């Protein structure tokens, strides 16, 4: 079994052979180029994102954005990443459509054995965030987590277990506190009512 096969199968591995250091170096060059683009360099950003992810990506990513390889990340159409997001993508990170990230979200697909004699080794466990999720600022998502569609993760949470769809979850460790419900169709924040007529007026201003 090659080292790359070990990585993809979740076995313990090290990452300084089989061209892996060179891939990370090349990824860092692309990352540096992306993070140095100006706010008007939209075409250049699109080109760099296609190089980083290995495919065209119709998502908005606000620099700076940090990652290990880039090619292990898939981001769906209409998703938005605010600045200072950090993706440790030795393992696969799959993000659905119209997913919103606050600033400074960390996704880690890598862990180390607890015992100090083995801690030089690593293992991967993929992370999946399904469509229409909202991940609050400063959230940390740990290896092996799946967040179900439409769910909201409160700012500063540490997600160590799967979160079911249509849930509001917060805390460290992150726990479901309620389901998204009819009240959420009436209020957008505390006692602030969603005014459909007002939203129609807002759309006309776009």
KEVEXRO-299446 format. One line per 2 residues: number of its first residue (from 1); for each residue x, y, z of N, C-alpha, C. Coordinates in Angstrom, 3 decimals, padded with zeros to 6 digits. Each point is the difference from the previous one (the first is absolute). Layout:
REM residues N
NUM) X,Y,Z,X,Y,Z,X,Y,Z ~ ...;
END
This chain:
REM residues 206
1) 000.850,-001.198,000.000,-000.850,001.198,000.000,000.883,001.244,000.000 ~ -000.270,000.915,-000.920,000.766,001.240,-000.045,-000.435,000.927,001.130;
3) 000.800,001.063,000.225,-000.357,000.965,001.034,-001.307,000.711,-000.355 ~ -000.185,000.314,-001.261,-001.251,000.651,-000.414,-001.206,-000.905,000.241;
5) 000.188,-001.293,-000.240,-001.080,-000.947,000.276,-000.276,-000.084,001.498 ~ 001.057,000.083,000.796,-000.183,-000.001,001.455,-000.810,001.225,000.432;
7) 000.328,001.150,-000.573,-000.720,001.237,000.346,-001.478,-000.150,-000.313 ~ -000.316,-000.461,-001.203,-001.392,-000.070,-000.441,-000.790,-001.084,000.728;
9) 000.685,-000.996,000.534,-000.695,-001.080,000.702,-000.100,000.241,001.504 ~ 000.538,001.126,000.482,-000.107,000.328,001.415,001.042,-000.650,000.887;
11) 001.025,-000.621,-000.602,001.065,-000.607,000.795,000.991,001.066,000.472 ~ 000.828,-000.355,000.980,001.036,000.918,000.456,000.987,000.254,-001.138;
13) 000.450,001.276,-000.098,000.892,000.357,-001.104,000.926,001.130,000.426 ~ 001.025,000.195,-000.806,000.839,001.197,000.055,-000.047,000.642,-001.380;
15) 000.371,001.270,-000.065,-000.255,000.744,-001.241,001.255,000.617,-000.622 ~ 001.143,-000.651,000.168,001.224,000.565,-000.586,000.627,-000.937,-001.026;
17) -000.835,-000.668,-000.791,000.482,-000.865,-001.069,-000.988,000.036,-001.153 ~ 000.289,-000.716,-001.073,-000.893,-000.175,-001.155,-000.464,001.321,-000.617;
19) 000.850,001.024,000.100,-000.329,001.283,-000.621,-000.971,000.852,000.784 ~ -000.416,-000.431,001.192,-000.958,000.764,000.796,000.555,001.363,000.440;
21) 001.271,000.088,000.450,000.519,001.330,000.361,000.000,000.967,-001.190 ~ 000.325,-000.520,-001.185,000.009,000.856,-001.196,-001.412,000.476,-000.347;
23) -000.984,-000.870,000.164,-001.390,000.408,-000.261,-000.433,001.098,000.956 ~ 000.381,-000.123,001.272,-000.364,001.023,000.973,000.693,001.318,-000.308;
25) 001.238,-000.075,-000.444,000.720,001.225,-000.358,-000.671,000.700,-001.168 ~ -000.378,-000.755,-001.023,-000.686,000.584,-001.146,-001.346,000.582,000.421;
27) -000.710,-000.698,000.888,-001.279,000.517,000.503,000.204,001.310,000.748 ~ 001.090,000.106,000.753,000.276,001.240,000.738,000.302,001.156,-000.953;
29) 000.609,-000.310,-001.132,000.231,001.058,-000.992,-001.328,000.544,-000.519 ~ -000.928,-000.911,-000.303,-001.323,000.429,-000.469,-000.746,000.748,001.103;
31) 000.112,-000.498,001.226,-000.652,000.646,001.130,000.519,001.425,000.186 ~ 001.307,000.162,-000.076,000.604,001.331,000.133,-000.491,000.933,-001.105;
33) -000.065,-000.525,-001.224,-000.471,000.822,-001.126,-001.450,000.425,000.207 ~ -000.848,-000.938,000.458,-001.408,000.335,000.259,-000.114,001.055,001.083;
35) 000.738,-000.170,001.080,-000.125,000.907,001.134,000.584,001.378,-000.262 ~ 000.779,000.119,-001.060,000.567,001.297,-000.368,-000.785,000.707,-001.096;
37) -001.091,-000.622,-000.492,-000.808,000.667,-001.021,-000.723,001.195,000.599 ~ -000.185,001.009,-000.826,-000.739,001.174,000.428,-001.498,-000.225,-000.095;
39) -000.785,000.894,000.597,-001.460,-000.173,-000.005,-000.627,000.069,-001.379 ~ 000.717,000.563,-000.980,-000.529,000.092,-001.366,000.501,-001.109,-000.916;
41) 000.871,-000.873,000.505,000.614,-001.041,-000.830,-000.880,-001.252,-000.061 ~ -001.261,000.169,-000.365,-000.945,-001.109,000.082,000.307,-001.104,-001.004;
43) 000.407,000.370,-001.204,000.310,-001.017,-001.004,001.222,-000.808,000.421 ~ 001.007,000.680,000.536,001.189,-000.696,000.481,-000.356,-000.949,001.148;
45) -000.880,000.438,000.889,-000.435,-000.874,001.089,-000.686,-001.251,-000.542 ~ -000.869,000.171,-000.990,-000.678,-001.165,-000.581,001.000,-000.986,-000.585;
47) 001.002,000.533,-000.699,001.021,-000.868,-000.582,000.769,-000.764,001.085 ~ 000.377,000.717,001.049,000.765,-000.626,001.080,-000.829,-001.050,000.739;
49) -001.282,000.286,000.230,-000.847,-000.978,000.683,-000.149,-001.275,-000.823 ~ -000.092,000.135,-001.329,-000.075,-001.184,-000.863,001.293,-000.812,000.113;
51) 001.141,000.680,000.098,001.277,-000.693,000.171,000.081,-000.652,001.383 ~ -000.440,000.723,001.023,000.082,-000.506,001.373,-000.839,-001.252,000.170;
53) -001.250,000.025,-000.447,-000.926,-001.109,000.210,000.039,-001.036,-001.115 ~ 000.663,000.320,-001.117,000.072,-000.938,-001.115,-001.268,-000.049,-000.832;
55) -000.880,000.984,000.177,-001.244,000.075,-000.771,-000.593,001.395,000.161 ~ -000.845,000.381,-000.940,-000.688,001.285,000.106,-000.866,000.008,001.261;
57) 000.054,001.106,000.723,-000.712,000.100,001.265,-000.776,001.306,000.036 ~ -001.326,-000.104,000.013,-000.853,001.189,000.003,-000.404,000.321,001.436;
59) 001.000,000.364,000.798,-000.213,000.384,001.397,000.795,001.272,000.251 ~ -000.430,000.767,001.012,000.737,001.209,000.366,000.871,-000.312,001.204;
61) 001.303,000.191,-000.161,000.946,-000.243,001.088,000.742,001.294,000.273 ~ -000.170,000.517,001.200,000.596,001.274,000.390,001.407,-000.247,000.532;
63) 001.043,000.512,-000.671,001.349,-000.177,000.543,000.165,000.771,001.320 ~ 000.920,-000.464,000.878,000.865,-001.157,-000.201,-000.711,-001.322,000.299;
65) 000.409,-001.019,-000.731,-000.525,-001.351,000.114,001.195,-000.944,000.071 ~ -000.023,-000.938,000.954,001.153,-000.860,000.242,-000.379,-001.475,-000.141;
67) 000.910,-000.790,-000.563,-000.254,-001.428,-000.229,001.332,-000.710,-000.151 ~ -000.029,-001.340,-000.059,001.220,-000.808,-000.155,000.256,-000.368,-001.452;
69) -001.023,-000.524,-000.663,000.148,-000.479,-001.373,-000.971,000.699,-000.955 ~ -001.218,000.224,000.413,-001.006,000.609,-000.870,-000.749,-001.012,-000.835;
71) 000.708,-000.954,-000.588,-000.632,-000.980,-000.898,-000.918,-000.967,000.743 ~ 000.088,-000.043,001.321,-000.867,-000.870,000.785,-001.259,000.711,000.494;
73) -000.229,001.231,-000.501,-001.153,000.807,000.414,-000.956,000.132,-001.173 ~ -001.282,-000.231,000.259,-001.048,000.201,-000.994,-001.038,000.954,000.594;
75) -000.302,001.104,-000.706,-000.926,001.010,000.502,-001.104,000.207,-001.029 ~ -001.255,-000.130,000.426,-001.141,000.083,-000.895,-000.333,001.423,-000.427;
77) -000.815,000.081,-001.027,-000.388,001.271,-000.599,-000.721,000.890,001.013 ~ 000.357,001.286,-000.027,-000.676,000.986,000.832,000.445,000.027,001.449;
79) 001.023,-000.757,000.359,000.492,000.032,001.378,000.873,001.227,000.229 ~ 000.134,000.385,001.269,000.736,001.225,000.369,000.893,-000.286,001.199;
81) 001.288,000.325,-000.148,000.956,-000.111,001.098,000.492,001.389,000.361 ~ -000.233,000.406,001.242,000.534,001.270,000.467,001.505,-000.136,000.258;
83) 000.654,001.099,000.346,001.460,000.009,000.082,000.534,-000.853,001.153 ~ 001.260,-000.418,-000.176,000.757,-000.746,001.015,-000.524,-001.402,000.273;
85) -000.618,-000.653,-000.988,-000.384,-001.402,000.172,001.228,-000.885,-000.216 ~ 000.063,-001.086,000.772,001.153,-000.900,-000.005,-000.462,-001.433,-000.205;
87) 000.396,-000.599,-001.116,-000.426,-001.361,-000.323,001.216,-000.925,-000.032 ~ 000.062,-000.927,000.941,001.089,-000.979,000.041,-000.470,-001.211,-000.799;
89) 000.367,-000.011,-001.280,-000.634,-000.919,-000.955,000.895,-001.146,-000.446 ~ 000.726,-000.608,000.936,000.677,-001.254,-000.348,-001.043,-001.049,-000.365;
91) -001.138,000.030,000.662,-001.162,-000.808,-000.352,-000.991,000.832,-000.790 ~ -001.073,-000.627,-000.435,-000.975,000.647,-000.869,-000.931,000.926,000.795;
93) -000.195,001.223,-000.522,-000.985,000.948,000.521,-001.022,000.239,-001.099 ~ -001.260,-000.343,000.260,-001.071,000.168,-000.979,-001.016,000.993,000.554;
95) -000.193,001.103,-000.728,-000.915,001.059,000.401,-001.076,000.121,-001.065 ~ -001.256,-000.011,000.413,-001.110,000.035,-000.936,-000.253,001.379,-000.586;
97) -001.193,000.162,-000.560,-000.401,001.253,-000.624,-000.547,000.971,001.047 ~ 000.248,001.297,-000.248,-000.547,001.091,000.821,000.301,-000.178,001.484;
99) 001.224,-000.412,000.286,000.468,-000.084,001.383,000.687,001.314,000.348 ~ -000.314,000.566,001.159,000.570,001.264,000.441,000.941,-000.215,001.179;
101) 001.205,000.562,-000.104,000.981,-000.076,001.072,000.264,001.398,000.541 ~ -000.047,000.157,001.313,000.491,001.211,000.623,001.514,000.034,-000.041;
103) 000.608,001.068,000.531,001.462,000.083,-000.015,000.658,-001.010,000.933 ~ 001.222,-000.377,-000.365,000.881,-000.806,000.865,-000.587,-001.357,000.368;
105) -000.636,-000.648,-000.968,-000.463,-001.382,000.207,001.148,-000.960,-000.313 ~ 000.194,-000.979,000.858,001.023,-001.027,-000.216,-000.676,-001.348,-000.245;
107) 000.405,-000.664,-001.079,-000.409,-001.384,-000.251,001.269,-000.854,000.005 ~ 000.048,-000.989,000.866,001.160,-000.888,000.078,-000.417,-001.414,-000.374;
109) 000.708,-000.597,-000.934,-000.235,-001.408,-000.348,001.101,-000.900,000.542 ~ 000.910,000.556,000.781,001.175,-000.741,000.463,000.018,-000.048,001.519;
111) 000.370,-001.161,000.548,000.240,-000.152,001.422,001.292,-000.760,000.238 ~ 000.391,-000.077,001.268,001.201,-000.731,000.401,-000.360,-000.980,001.113;
113) 000.718,-001.112,000.105,-000.227,-000.893,001.131,000.205,000.730,001.333 ~ -000.747,-000.408,001.015,000.097,000.628,001.313,001.341,-000.307,000.661;
115) 000.483,-001.226,-000.140,001.231,-000.392,000.696,001.190,000.763,-000.577 ~ 000.838,000.613,000.860,001.089,000.841,-000.503,001.020,-000.733,-000.865;
117) 000.195,-001.291,000.229,000.964,-000.753,-000.792,-000.434,-000.156,-001.450 ~ -001.297,000.188,-000.270,-000.534,-000.188,-001.346,-000.432,001.308,-000.657;
119) 000.225,001.119,000.680,-000.618,001.236,-000.442,000.624,000.600,-001.253 ~ 001.142,-000.510,-000.425,000.580,000.468,-001.264,-000.842,-000.444,-001.199;
121) -000.856,-001.014,000.199,-000.842,-000.494,-001.082,-001.322,000.760,-000.045 ~ -000.673,-000.098,-001.132,-001.282,000.661,-000.201,-000.995,-000.993,-000.580;
123) -001.266,000.379,000.061,-001.062,-000.739,-000.694,-000.998,001.022,-000.523 ~ -000.784,-000.391,-001.005,-001.012,000.900,-000.543,-001.400,-000.594,000.183;
125) -000.975,000.900,000.094,-001.410,-000.375,-000.012,-000.740,001.167,-000.644 ~ -000.712,-000.263,-001.070,-000.559,001.060,-000.830,-001.097,000.782,000.721;
127) -000.237,001.222,-000.467,-001.037,000.886,000.530,-000.962,000.348,-001.135 ~ -001.304,-000.040,000.305,-001.030,000.352,-000.982,-000.946,001.028,000.613;
129) -000.250,001.076,-000.739,-000.997,000.996,000.385,-001.005,000.062,-001.136 ~ -001.238,-000.369,000.290,-001.011,-000.103,-001.049,-000.588,001.372,-000.358;
131) -000.879,000.022,-001.006,-000.532,001.242,-000.568,-000.655,000.899,001.051 ~ 000.131,001.318,-000.251,-000.763,001.032,000.721,000.329,000.116,001.480;
133) 001.171,-000.434,000.411,000.392,000.171,001.397,000.590,001.392,000.226 ~ -000.061,000.442,001.251,000.636,001.252,000.418,000.925,-000.337,001.161;
135) 001.303,000.240,-000.206,001.020,-000.304,001.000,000.485,001.329,000.576 ~ -000.244,000.238,001.269,000.323,001.281,000.618,001.495,000.237,000.140;
137) 000.343,001.256,000.258,001.402,000.390,000.123,000.715,-000.745,001.119 ~ 001.253,-000.360,-000.254,000.833,-000.625,001.011,-000.340,-001.438,000.323;
139) -000.806,-000.646,-000.827,-000.352,-001.408,000.229,001.181,-000.900,-000.373 ~ 000.193,-001.066,000.767,000.971,-001.045,-000.331,-000.752,-001.301,-000.262;
141) 000.227,-000.593,-001.171,-000.635,-001.262,-000.382,001.086,-001.072,-000.044 ~ -000.163,-001.031,000.816,001.035,-001.009,000.181,-000.149,-001.156,-000.993;
143) 001.028,-000.845,-000.121,-000.036,-001.094,-000.977,-001.220,-000.904,000.150 ~ -000.531,-000.446,-001.147,-001.063,-000.992,-000.029,-001.403,000.532,000.144;
145) -000.170,001.323,000.080,-001.312,000.597,000.255,-000.786,000.174,-001.295 ~ -001.303,-000.268,000.060,-000.938,000.368,-001.052,-001.048,000.930,000.610;
147) -000.248,001.130,-000.665,-001.032,000.946,000.425,-001.113,-000.060,-001.035 ~ -001.203,-000.348,000.450,-001.122,-000.206,-000.903,-000.530,001.294,-000.593;
149) -000.718,-000.119,-001.112,-000.443,001.153,-000.769,-000.847,000.952,000.842 ~ 000.131,001.286,-000.315,-000.774,001.099,000.594,000.403,000.353,001.421;
151) 000.920,-000.708,000.608,000.290,000.211,001.420,000.844,001.248,000.241 ~ -000.082,000.507,001.240,000.734,001.182,000.443,000.901,-000.411,001.154;
153) 001.281,000.386,-000.091,000.958,-000.248,001.080,000.375,001.346,000.603 ~ -000.287,000.185,001.290,000.234,001.275,000.662,001.469,000.368,000.081;
155) 000.269,001.302,000.011,001.369,000.524,000.020,000.795,-000.583,001.167 ~ 001.254,-000.345,-000.283,000.907,-000.493,001.020,-000.170,-001.452,000.388;
157) -000.911,-000.718,-000.635,-000.244,-001.403,000.353,001.154,-000.893,-000.435 ~ 000.139,-001.121,000.700,000.960,-001.040,-000.367,-000.810,-001.254,-000.310;
159) -000.014,-000.388,-001.273,-000.867,-001.079,-000.471,000.807,-001.289,-000.053 ~ -000.343,-000.941,000.877,000.729,-001.272,000.060,-000.879,-001.183,-000.385;
161) -001.316,000.216,-000.126,-000.935,-001.058,-000.387,-000.858,000.482,-001.160 ~ -000.596,-000.934,-000.732,-000.918,000.353,-001.086,-001.159,000.848,000.535;
163) -000.464,000.937,-000.851,-001.152,000.834,000.310,-001.090,-000.328,-001.019 ~ -001.207,-000.368,000.445,-001.055,-000.349,-000.962,-000.508,001.221,-000.752;
165) -000.685,-000.244,-001.099,-000.518,001.086,-000.825,-001.062,000.804,000.757 ~ -000.174,001.255,-000.455,-001.024,000.903,000.543,000.148,000.244,001.498;
167) 001.252,000.061,000.470,000.268,000.187,001.426,000.710,001.326,000.249 ~ -000.209,000.540,001.209,000.817,001.089,000.528,000.848,-000.610,001.103;
169) 001.325,000.101,-000.140,000.913,-000.650,000.940,001.078,000.987,000.431 ~ 000.343,-000.012,001.288,000.982,000.934,000.539,000.817,-000.683,001.087;
171) 001.135,000.616,000.335,000.730,-000.387,001.197,001.280,-000.762,-000.242 ~ 000.679,-000.299,001.105,001.242,-000.768,000.004,-000.090,-001.041,001.105;
173) -000.284,-001.273,-000.364,-000.214,-000.488,-001.371,-001.366,000.433,-000.530 ~ -000.097,000.110,-001.318,-001.214,000.483,-000.657,-001.148,-000.987,000.190;
175) -001.168,000.548,000.425,-001.197,-000.832,000.216,-001.200,000.645,-000.673 ~ -000.920,-000.816,-000.461,-001.248,000.502,-000.569,-000.846,000.582,001.124;
177) -000.459,001.248,-000.181,-000.865,000.614,001.013,-001.451,000.072,-000.464 ~ -000.221,-000.056,-001.305,-001.376,-000.021,-000.497,000.007,-000.272,-001.496;
179) -001.187,-000.214,-000.553,-000.170,-000.158,-001.437,-000.429,001.335,-000.620 ~ 000.342,000.214,-001.239,-000.512,001.147,-000.743,-001.505,-000.204,-000.167;
181) -000.799,001.040,000.307,-001.447,-000.181,000.060,-000.755,001.185,-000.596 ~ -001.322,000.016,000.213,-000.849,001.037,-000.586,000.338,001.393,000.527;
183) 000.464,000.079,001.233,000.373,001.305,000.546,001.109,000.655,-000.808 ~ 000.870,-000.834,-000.560,001.114,000.529,-000.791,-000.468,000.570,-001.331;
185) -001.222,-000.344,-000.411,-000.587,000.616,-001.185,-000.596,001.372,000.321 ~ -000.223,000.274,001.291,-000.626,001.263,000.413,001.021,001.029,000.490;
187) 001.075,-000.476,000.656,000.969,000.903,000.612,001.397,-000.307,-000.534 ~ 000.753,001.048,-000.333,001.359,-000.220,-000.487,001.047,000.213,001.087;
189) -000.362,000.726,001.084,000.940,000.234,001.104,-000.791,000.490,001.201 ~ 000.041,-000.760,001.092,-000.735,000.343,001.217,-001.455,000.311,-000.348;
191) -000.452,001.250,000.271,-001.406,000.335,-000.270,-000.184,000.769,-001.301 ~ 000.988,-000.028,-000.880,-000.077,000.723,-001.267,-000.741,-000.849,-001.033;
193) -001.143,000.529,-000.456,-000.905,-000.742,-000.874,000.478,000.052,-001.445 ~ -000.102,-001.133,-000.703,000.287,-000.047,-001.434,-001.181,000.624,-000.742;
195) 000.242,001.130,-000.655,-001.029,000.744,-000.739,000.166,-000.315,-001.480 ~ -000.900,-000.813,-000.560,000.135,-000.426,-001.390,-000.053,001.197,-000.960;
197) -000.850,000.987,000.296,-000.088,001.185,-000.856,001.312,000.781,000.017 ~ 000.607,000.087,001.175,001.284,000.690,000.131,001.086,-000.712,-000.796;
199) -000.032,-001.345,-000.012,000.983,-000.757,-000.768,-000.179,000.212,-001.499 ~ -001.259,000.120,-000.442,-000.240,000.291,-001.417,000.607,001.342,-000.386;
201) -000.119,000.972,000.891,000.602,001.314,-000.251,001.523,-000.106,-000.044 ~ 000.557,-000.824,000.879,001.455,-000.187,000.008,000.475,-000.609,-001.299;
203) -000.755,-000.967,-000.538,000.390,-000.647,-001.255,000.018,000.996,-001.152 ~ -000.908,000.952,000.017,-000.054,001.004,-001.072,001.212,000.911,000.010;
205) 000.654,000.116,001.162,001.166,000.878,000.125,001.275,-000.660,-000.503 ~ -000.029,-001.286,-000.250,001.226,-000.711,-000.407,000.439,000.424,-001.395;
END
